[in-house]
């Protein structure tokens, strides 16, 4: 490291030390501010963690629904009637219909631009 770079690094460290000292003095003047800032930081992190948990849960729901849709299709492939599938699974008709439509859409994605043509 050159002498000029070392000098600049020393000035940067001195500046950071002074900034820290000023922050500490300012917080001593207003101790409630530190508590407020800490509360804000903690709430912000809580939101981020909760949103990550929500995304994980959404992925788990999507995975479970895909598995349920595949199982419904297997039941229907065994030549059970839709009414029998409803009775066996305890699902309602609209849920079974939605699962089957989602599975069909996943297996047969629309060609590019098809939605624009409608």
MMTF fields as JSON, N, C-alpha, C and O atoms, coordinates in Angstrom:
{
  "mmtfVersion": "1.0.0",
  "mmtfProducer": "UNKNOWN",
  "numBonds": 471,
  "numAtoms": 472,
  "numGroups": 118,
  "numChains": 1,
  "numModels": 1,
  "chainsPerModel": [1],
  "groupsPerChain": [118],
  "chainIdList": ["A"],
  "bondAtomList": [4, 2, 8, 6, 12, 10, 16, 14, 20, 18, 24, 22, 28, 26, 32, 30, 36, 34, 40, 38, 44, 42, 48, 46, 52, 50, 56, 54, 60, 58, 64, 62, 68, 66, 72, 70, 76, 74, 80, 78, 84, 82, 88, 86, 92, 90, 96, 94, 100, 98, 104, 102, 108, 106, 112, 110, 116, 114, 120, 118, 124, 122, 128, 126, 132, 130, 136, 134, 140, 138, 144, 142, 148, 146, 152, 150, 156, 154, 160, 158, 164, 162, 168, 166, 172, 170, 176, 174, 180, 178, 184, 182, 188, 186, 192, 190, 196, 194, 200, 198, 204, 202, 208, 206, 212, 210, 216, 214, 220, 218, 224, 222, 228, 226, 232, 230, 236, 234, 240, 238, 244, 242, 248, 246, 252, 250, 256, 254, 260, 258, 264, 262, 268, 266, 272, 270, 276, 274, 280, 278, 284, 282, 288, 286, 292, 290, 296, 294, 300, 298, 304, 302, 308, 306, 312, 310, 316, 314, 320, 318, 324, 322, 328, 326, 332, 330, 336, 334, 340, 338, 344, 342, 348, 346, 352, 350, 356, 354, 360, 358, 364, 362, 368, 366, 372, 370, 376, 374, 380, 378, 384, 382, 388, 386, 392, 390, 396, 394, 400, 398, 404, 402, 408, 406, 412, 410, 416, 414, 420, 418, 424, 422, 428, 426, 432, 430, 436, 434, 440, 438, 444, 442, 448, 446, 452, 450, 456, 454, 460, 458, 464, 462, 468, 466],
  "bondOrderList": [1, 1, 1, 1, 1, 1, 1, 1, 1, 1, 1, 1, 1, 1, 1, 1, 1, 1, 1, 1, 1, 1, 1, 1, 1, 1, 1, 1, 1, 1, 1, 1, 1, 1, 1, 1, 1, 1, 1, 1, 1, 1, 1, 1, 1, 1, 1, 1, 1, 1, 1, 1, 1, 1, 1, 1, 1, 1, 1, 1, 1, 1, 1, 1, 1, 1, 1, 1, 1, 1, 1, 1, 1, 1, 1, 1, 1, 1, 1, 1, 1, 1, 1, 1, 1, 1, 1, 1, 1, 1, 1, 1, 1, 1, 1, 1, 1, 1, 1, 1, 1, 1, 1, 1, 1, 1, 1, 1, 1, 1, 1, 1, 1, 1, 1, 1, 1],
  "groupList": [{"groupName": "UNK", "atomNameList": ["N", "CA", "C", "O"], "elementList": ["N", "C", "C", "O"], "formalChargeList": [0, 0, 0, 0], "bondAtomList": [1, 0, 2, 1, 3, 2], "bondOrderList": [1, 1, 2], "singleLetterCode": "X", "chemCompType": "L-PEPTIDE LINKING"}],
  "groupTypeList": [0, 0, 0, 0, 0, 0, 0, 0, 0, 0, 0, 0, 0, 0, 0, 0, 0, 0, 0, 0, 0, 0, 0, 0, 0, 0, 0, 0, 0, 0, 0, 0, 0, 0, 0, 0, 0, 0, 0, 0, 0, 0, 0, 0, 0, 0, 0, 0, 0, 0, 0, 0, 0, 0, 0, 0, 0, 0, 0, 0, 0, 0, 0, 0, 0, 0, 0, 0, 0, 0, 0, 0, 0, 0, 0, 0, 0, 0, 0, 0, 0, 0, 0, 0, 0, 0, 0, 0, 0, 0, 0, 0, 0, 0, 0, 0, 0, 0, 0, 0, 0, 0, 0, 0, 0, 0, 0, 0, 0, 0, 0, 0, 0, 0, 0, 0, 0, 0],
  "groupIdList": [1, 2, 3, 4, 5, 6, 7, 8, 9, 10, 11, 12, 13, 14, 15, 16, 17, 18, 19, 20, 21, 22, 23, 24, 25, 26, 27, 28, 29, 30, 31, 32, 33, 34, 35, 36, 37, 38, 39, 40, 41, 42, 43, 44, 45, 46, 47, 48, 49, 50, 51, 52, 53, 54, 55, 56, 57, 58, 59, 60, 61, 62, 63, 64, 65, 66, 67, 68, 69, 70, 71, 72, 73, 74, 75, 76, 77, 78, 79, 80, 81, 82, 83, 84, 85, 86, 87, 88, 89, 90, 91, 92, 93, 94, 95, 96, 97, 98, 99, 100, 101, 102, 103, 104, 105, 106, 107, 108, 109, 110, 111, 112, 113, 114, 115, 116, 117, 118],
  "secStructList": [7, 7, 2, 2, 2, 2, 2, 2, 2, 2, 2, 2, 2, 2, 2, 2, 2, 2, 2, 2, 2, 2, 2, 2, 2, 2, 2, 2, 2, 7, 2, 2, 2, 2, 2, 2, 2, 2, 2, 2, 2, 2, 2, 2, 2, 2, 2, 2, 2, 2, 2, 2, 2, 2, 2, 2, 2, 2, 2, 2, 2, 2, 2, 2, 2, 2, 2, 2, 2, 2, 2, 2, 2, 2, 2, 2, 2, 6, 6, 7, 7, 2, 2, 2, 2, 2, 2, 2, 2, 7, 7, 7, 2, 2, 2, 2, 2, 2, 2, 2, 2, 2, 2, 2, 2, 2, 2, 1, 7, 7, 7, 6, 6, 2, 2, 2, 2, 7],
  "xCoordList": [0.846, 0.0, 0.901, 1.875, 0.566, 1.391, 1.221, 0.288, 2.125, 2.081, 0.817, 0.197, 0.429, -0.785, -2.017, -2.929, -2.047, -3.181, -3.243, -4.326, -2.072, -2.037, -2.531, -3.257, -2.128, -2.559, -4.069, -4.743, -4.589, -6.041, -6.789, -7.83, -6.277, -6.907, -6.904, -7.887, -5.814, -5.743, -6.764, -7.422, -6.901, -7.909, -9.318, -10.176, -9.558, -10.886, -11.204, -12.327, -10.214, -10.426, -10.684, -11.544, -9.942, -10.133, -11.532, -12.192, -11.97, -13.314, -14.384, -15.326, -14.237, -15.207, -15.243, -16.312, -14.069, -14.012, -14.729, -15.455, -14.525, -15.217, -16.727, -17.509, -17.131, -18.564, -19.186, -20.281, -18.501, -19.015, -19.142, -20.138, -18.132, -18.177, -19.347, -20.04, -19.571, -20.689, -22.008, -22.905, -22.144, -23.379, -23.623, -24.74, -22.562, -22.703, -23.151, -24.036, -22.549, -22.946, -24.384, -25.131, -24.771, -26.139, -27.145, -28.202, -26.831, -27.731, -27.836, -28.883, -26.765, -26.831, -27.777, -28.429, -27.858, -28.777, -30.226, -31.13, -30.448, -31.814, -31.877, -31.893, -31.914, -31.912, -33.172, -33.132, -34.269, -35.493, -35.334, -35.961, -34.487, -34.274, -33.644, -34.028, -32.685, -32.043, -33.068, -33.073, -33.93, -34.969, -35.913, -36.315, -36.265, -37.166, -36.509, -37.132, -35.248, -34.547, -34.423, -34.579, -34.141, -34.041, -35.388, -35.452, -36.452, -37.798, -38.144, -38.717, -37.788, -38.041, -37.242, -37.774, -35.973, -35.132, -35.703, -35.78, -36.106, -36.652, -37.96, -38.181, -38.82, -40.084, -39.828, -40.508, -38.85, -38.519, -38.031, -38.44, -37.166, -36.661, -37.807, -37.873, -38.713, -39.864, -40.722, -41.201, -40.913, -41.685, -40.97, -41.598, -39.669, -38.91, -38.978, -39.181, -38.808, -38.859, -40.259, -40.408, -41.274, -42.647, -42.954, -43.642, -42.449, -42.724, -42.008, -42.534, -40.807, -40.106, -40.872, -40.985, -41.395, -42.188, -43.447, -43.863, -44.05, -45.242, -44.913, -45.673, -43.794, -43.382, -43.137, -43.517, -42.505, -42.296, -43.634, -43.8, -44.584, -45.908, -46.633, -47.3, -46.506, -47.144, -46.567, -47.299, -45.242, -44.621, -45.109, -45.339, -45.268, -45.755, -47.189, -47.538, -48.028, -49.415, -49.443, -50.187, -48.642, -48.608, -48.16, -48.713, -47.18, -46.692, -47.766, -47.975, -48.448, -49.501, -50.662, -51.232, -51.011, -52.106, -51.727, -52.564, -50.492, -50.048, -50.111, -50.524, -49.704, -49.762, -51.213, -51.526, -52.095, -53.515, -54.117, -54.906, -53.749, -54.269, -53.825, -54.612, -52.582, -52.082, -52.829, -53.15, -53.101, -53.818, -55.263, -55.789, -55.905, -57.275, -57.279, -58.157, -56.29, -56.212, -56.002, -56.541, -55.221, -55.027, -56.338, -56.636, -57.116, -58.414, -59.335, -60.014, -59.345, -60.204, -59.704, -60.498, -58.391, -57.823, -58.238, -58.241, -58.588, -59.092, -60.584, -61.237, -61.093, -62.482, -63.5, -64.624, -63.085, -64.057, -64.839, -64.305, -66.082, -66.87, -66.44, -65.849, -66.744, -66.422, -67.116, -66.539, -68.336, -69.073, -68.361, -68.294, -67.827, -67.086, -65.803, -65.439, -65.13, -63.915, -64.245, -63.515, -65.36, -65.773, -66.056, -65.648, -66.758, -67.092, -65.832, -65.681, -64.934, -63.725, -62.764, -62.169, -62.626, -61.627, -62.171, -61.409, -63.466, -64.038, -63.89, -64.268, -63.346, -63.222, -64.551, -65.372, -64.762, -65.99, -65.728, -64.585, -66.81, -66.723, -65.877, -65.098, -66.019, -65.255, -63.753, -62.94, -63.383, -61.959, -61.387, -60.296, -62.117, -61.642, -61.526, -60.555, -62.498, -62.453, -61.236, -60.528, -60.993, -59.854, -58.533, -57.634, -58.405, -57.194, -56.955, -55.832, -58.022, -57.887, -57.522, -56.71, -58.117, -57.797, -56.357, -55.662, -55.918, -54.536, -53.553, -52.527, -53.875, -52.982, -52.967, -51.906, -54.126, -54.191, -53.41, -52.711, -53.529, -52.801, -51.29, -50.511, -50.885, -49.458, -48.905, -47.758, -49.724, -49.272, -49.315, -48.538, -50.206, -50.378, -50.329, -51.361, -49.151, -49.074, -49.494, -49.256, -50.121, -50.575, -49.366, -48.351, -49.46, -48.348, -48.107, -49.02, -46.876, -46.537, -47.435, -47.639, -47.965, -48.824, -50.272, -51.098, -50.637, -52.023, -52.933, -54.068, -52.477, -53.309, -53.538, -54.576, -52.593, -52.744, -53.765, -54.359, -53.986, -54.89, -56.346, -57.22, -56.626, -58.007, -58.662, -59.827],
  "yCoordList": [-1.163, 0.0, 1.239, 1.307, 2.21, 3.414, 4.305, 4.143, 5.225, 6.151, 6.994, 7.242, 7.436, 8.247, 7.433, 7.948, 6.176, 5.309, 5.047, 5.002, 4.874, 4.666, 5.901, 5.798, 7.068, 8.315, 8.482, 8.887, 8.164, 8.269, 7.279, 7.619, 6.079, 5.076, 5.566, 5.378, 6.19, 6.746, 7.846, 7.907, 8.724, 9.799, 9.222, 9.721, 8.159, 7.513, 6.914, 7.038, 6.261, 5.684, 6.772, 6.624, 7.856, 8.971, 9.572, 9.914, 9.696, 10.24, 9.323, 9.792, 8.018, 7.057, 7.101, 7.003, 7.247, 7.324, 8.581, 8.54, 9.69, 10.93, 10.811, 11.274, 10.195, 10.012, 9.159, 9.461, 8.099, 7.244, 8.026, 7.901, 8.83, 9.625, 10.61, 10.786, 11.25, 12.187, 11.45, 11.94, 10.279, 9.492, 9.145, 9.269, 8.707, 8.344, 9.543, 9.411, 10.721, 11.923, 12.315, 12.708, 12.206, 12.551, 11.612, 12.056, 10.323, 9.356, 9.591, 9.341, 10.067, 10.393, 11.557, 11.624, 12.478, 13.613, 13.182, 13.802, 12.122, 11.667, 10.143, 9.459, 9.595, 8.137, 7.471, 6.299, 8.192, 7.615, 7.326, 6.42, 8.115, 7.915, 6.549, 5.862, 6.155, 4.855, 3.738, 2.799, 3.836, 2.814, 2.791, 1.723, 3.978, 4.058, 3.448, 2.672, 3.803, 3.256, 1.737, 1.029, 1.243, -0.202, -0.866, -1.923, -0.255, -0.793, -0.821, -1.789, 0.257, 0.319, -0.763, -1.449, -0.917, -1.941, -3.334, -4.143, -3.614, -4.933, -5.189, -6.291, -4.186, -4.362, -4.587, -5.391, -3.878, -4.049, -5.47, -6.096, -5.973, -7.344, -8.345, -9.34, -8.084, -8.971, -9.049, -10.121, -7.895, -7.891, -8.726, -9.536, -8.536, -9.291, -10.79, -11.573, -11.191, -12.619, -13.191, -14.301, -12.433, -12.895, -13.03, -13.963, -12.11, -12.169, -13.36, -13.984, -13.679, -14.869, -16.13, -17.064, -16.159, -17.313, -17.446, -18.556, -16.316, -16.329, -16.923, -17.735, -16.521, -17.049, -18.553, -19.304, -18.994, -20.432, -21.161, -22.238, -20.57, -21.189, -21.246, -22.234, -20.194, -20.202, -21.319, -21.998, -21.501, -22.586, -23.941, -24.85, -24.086, -25.346, -25.608, -26.745, -24.572, -24.739, -25.153, -26.058, -24.497, -24.836, -26.281, -26.996, -26.704, -28.079, -29.069, -30.094, -28.766, -29.653, -29.727, -30.798, -28.604, -28.618, -29.412, -30.118, -29.304, -30.081, -31.577, -32.373, -31.953, -33.362, -33.837, -34.947, -33.009, -33.369, -33.497, -34.406, -32.591, -32.65, -33.936, -34.57, -34.316, -35.55, -36.759, -37.691, -36.743, -37.859, -37.926, -39.017, -36.778, -36.761, -37.356, -38.143, -36.971, -37.514, -39.027, -39.74, -39.519, -40.971, -41.662, -42.742, -41.044, -41.618, -41.673, -42.672, -40.59, -40.56, -41.535, -42.091, -41.743, -42.71, -44.128, -45.014, -44.347, -45.659, -45.814, -46.755, -44.889, -44.894, -44.7, -45.196, -43.971, -43.58, -42.392, -41.577, -42.297, -41.142, -39.927, -40.054, -38.762, -37.531, -37.522, -37.072, -38.01, -38.063, -38.958, -38.635, -40.092, -40.986, -40.319, -40.475, -39.585, -38.876, -37.858, -37.726, -37.14, -36.157, -36.825, -36.327, -37.958, -38.659, -39.207, -39.097, -39.793, -40.393, -39.357, -39.579, -38.245, -37.253, -36.236, -35.644, -36.033, -34.998, -33.601, -32.618, -33.512, -32.214, -31.832, -32.696, -30.53, -30.123, -30.053, -30.088, -29.954, -30.014, -28.876, -29.091, -27.683, -26.554, -26.721, -26.308, -27.316, -27.543, -28.572, -28.383, -29.656, -30.678, -30.085, -30.353, -29.289, -28.665, -27.743, -27.763, -26.941, -26.025, -26.79, -26.407, -27.872, -28.68, -29.279, -29.283, -29.783, -30.397, -29.352, -29.616, -28.173, -27.115, -26.636, -26.387, -26.509, -26.083, -27.113, -26.765, -28.377, -29.439, -29.438, -29.57, -29.291, -29.261, -28.069, -28.185, -26.933, -25.742, -25.946, -25.508, -26.609, -26.857, -27.844, -27.726, -28.81, -29.816, -29.306, -29.756, -28.378, -27.855, -26.332, -25.681, -25.76, -24.298, -23.7, -24.271, -22.543, -21.862, -21.435, -21.028, -21.523, -21.083, -19.592, -18.852, -19.158, -17.757, -16.906, -17.211, -15.846, -14.928, -15.351, -14.598, -16.529, -16.988, -16.087, -15.848, -15.582, -14.715, -13.39, -12.76, -12.953, -11.69, -11.797, -10.788, -12.989, -13.167, -13.126, -12.825, -13.423, -13.47, -12.144, -12.042],
  "zCoordList": [0.0, 0.0, 0.0, 0.75, -0.845, -0.942, 0.288, 1.074, 0.424, 1.56, 1.511, 2.545, 0.323, 0.177, 0.553, 1.2, 0.155, 0.475, 1.974, 2.558, 2.599, 4.042, 4.785, 5.774, 4.297, 4.921, 4.797, 5.744, 3.613, 3.398, 4.288, 4.851, 4.417, 5.282, 6.725, 7.441, 7.16, 8.511, 8.711, 9.75, 7.711, 7.796, 7.839, 8.567, 7.052, 7.047, 8.411, 8.901, 9.027, 10.363, 11.394, 12.262, 11.295, 12.229, 12.053, 13.034, 10.818, 10.555, 11.14, 11.779, 10.923, 11.457, 12.981, 13.584, 13.603, 15.063, 15.553, 16.546, 14.855, 15.241, 15.031, 15.861, 13.932, 13.688, 14.782, 15.257, 15.186, 16.247, 17.55, 18.263, 17.856, 19.085, 19.045, 20.047, 17.896, 17.761, 17.924, 18.61, 17.305, 17.447, 18.91, 19.411, 19.588, 21.002, 21.83, 22.676, 21.598, 22.349, 22.045, 22.94, 20.767, 20.37, 21.026, 21.475, 21.087, 21.717, 23.225, 23.823, 23.83, 25.259, 25.498, 26.54, 24.537, 24.667, 24.504, 25.065, 23.739, 23.449, 23.558, 22.534, 24.783, 24.956, 24.392, 24.02, 24.327, 23.757, 22.267, 21.719, 21.634, 20.199, 19.934, 18.988, 20.759, 20.591, 20.722, 19.926, 21.716, 21.904, 20.708, 20.247, 20.207, 19.043, 17.809, 17.085, 17.573, 16.412, 16.511, 15.516, 17.712, 17.904, 17.645, 17.017, 18.122, 17.897, 16.413, 15.913, 15.719, 14.27, 13.549, 12.676, 13.907, 13.275, 13.51, 12.585, 14.752, 15.069, 14.322, 13.821, 14.245, 13.519, 12.031, 11.394, 11.485, 10.066, 9.799, 8.822, 10.658, 10.498, 10.666, 9.943, 11.621, 11.81, 10.552, 10.185, 9.889, 8.633, 7.581, 6.899, 7.445, 6.444, 6.699, 5.771, 7.962, 8.292, 8.07, 7.561, 8.452, 8.245, 6.752, 6.338, 5.959, 4.516, 3.888, 2.967, 4.381, 3.903, 4.302, 3.508, 5.519, 5.971, 5.119, 4.788, 4.767, 3.915, 2.547, 2.019, 1.985, 0.676, 0.772, -0.127, 1.855, 2.061, 2.148, 1.576, 2.866, 3.013, 1.67, 1.365, 0.872, -0.452, -1.325, -2.045, -1.251, -2.023, -1.518, -2.315, -0.204, 0.367, -0.072, -0.388, -0.098, -0.546, -2.012, -2.39, -2.833, -4.259, -4.455, -5.291, -3.703, -3.804, -3.358, -4.007, -2.251, -1.749, -2.732, -2.944, -3.325, -4.294, -5.541, -6.103, -5.972, -7.133, -6.821, -7.665, -5.618, -5.221, -5.137, -5.568, -4.589, -4.504, -5.893, -6.15, -6.786, -8.158, -8.849, -9.552, -8.651, -9.258, -8.694, -9.431, -7.401, -6.773, -7.266, -7.488, -7.437, -7.977, -9.384, -9.735, -10.177, -11.539, -11.518, -12.364, -10.552, -10.437, -10.073, -10.582, -9.197, -8.831, -10.051, -10.289, -10.81, -12.0, -13.062, -13.821, -13.116, -14.065, -13.7, -14.555, -12.438, -11.998, -12.32, -11.869, -13.094, -13.563, -12.443, -12.513, -11.409, -10.389, -10.924, -11.676, -10.543, -10.962, -10.15, -9.078, -10.677, -9.957, -8.604, -7.614, -8.552, -7.286, -6.277, -5.091, -6.754, -5.859, -5.353, -4.188, -6.22, -5.824, -4.732, -3.75, -4.919, -3.915, -2.572, -1.523, -2.617, -1.375, -0.7, 0.517, -1.485, -0.925, -0.332, 0.723, -1.013, -0.594, 0.4, 1.164, 0.396, 1.253, 0.675, 1.313, -0.519, -1.18, -1.805, -2.116, -1.988, -2.671, -4.177, -4.633, -4.918, -6.382, -6.949, -7.878, -6.41, -6.952, -6.698, -7.525, -5.577, -5.292, -6.253, -6.792, -6.469, -7.409, -8.81, -9.518, -9.209, -10.535, -10.642, -11.65, -9.612, -9.629, -9.691, -10.439, -8.909, -8.938, -10.319, -10.822, -10.92, -12.249, -13.297, -14.183, -13.2, -14.165, -14.001, -14.986, -12.754, -12.515, -13.049, -13.632, -12.847, -13.349, -14.876, -15.485, -15.488, -16.955, -17.498, -18.504, -16.835, -17.283, -17.129, -17.975, -16.052, -15.834, -16.857, -17.288, -17.238, -18.21, -19.642, -20.484, -19.923, -21.281, -21.266, -21.429, -21.074, -21.037, -22.37, -23.434, -22.285, -23.506, -24.323, -23.757, -25.642, -26.501, -26.3, -25.935, -26.54, -26.397, -27.277, -28.452, -26.705, -27.452, -27.485, -28.003, -26.955, -27.004, -26.199, -26.61, -25.074, -24.251, -24.957, -24.754, -25.784, -26.494, -27.613, -27.993, -28.151, -29.27, -28.837, -29.651, -27.57, -27.091, -27.05, -26.665]
}
